[in-house]
Structures are given as structure tokens and as C-alpha cells.
Amino acid sequence: MSSGDSVSKHATPMPVAYLSEQMSIRRIAEILEALRFDAHQEAKVVLDPGVRDYLLRASRAVAADPGVKIRHAWRSIRPPR
């Protein structure tokens, strides 16, 4: 490497998680639990239509009020510590 070359701190692309309706619920949970977040607390996930539909139905089933924020719904369903 010459003195004019530099190595970018952002050379490694952020990994993307792929979720497919062919996966078991256990496997989807494992992938979600292993998500790595960037400095902005964001992660990339690619969903197929079956996973999207499942997540929509599960979310609606959990929230009595569809306008409730995720953090508030989570407080009502998370297990006690």
C-alpha cells in the first residue's frame, strides 16, 4: 500500500438478514436475535411476502390498539425480569 492509499472505516458492508416463510418461527427468532446494528441503531432485514404477512398478523393480534407505539406494546408483553 502506498502512502497515498487509505483504508476506509466503512469498507465492510452492513450484513443483511433474510427472512423467508420457509423458515421455522424458531429460526426467524434466532436471526432477529442475532441482528447487528450500526452506529445509528439500524439493521437491514429482507422479508419475503409470507414473513411480512405473518409479522403484520402477529403485531395486530398483540396490540389491542393498532395505533399503539411498539415500545408501549412491548411493555405489555415482555416477560418480567
C-alpha positions, 0 to 999 in steps of 0.5 A: 500500500502506498502512502497515498492509499487509505483504508476506509472505516466503512469498507465492510458492508452492513450484513443483511438478514433474510427472512423467508416463510420457509423458515421455522418461527424458531429460526426467524427468532434466532436471526432477529436475535442475532441482528447487528446494528450500526452506529445509528441503531439500524439493521437491514432485514429482507422479508419475503411476502409470507414473513411480512404477512405473518409479522403484520398478523402477529403485531395486530393480534398483540396490540389491542390498539393498532395505533399503539407505539411498539415500545408501549406494546412491548411493555405489555408483553415482555416477560418480567425480569 
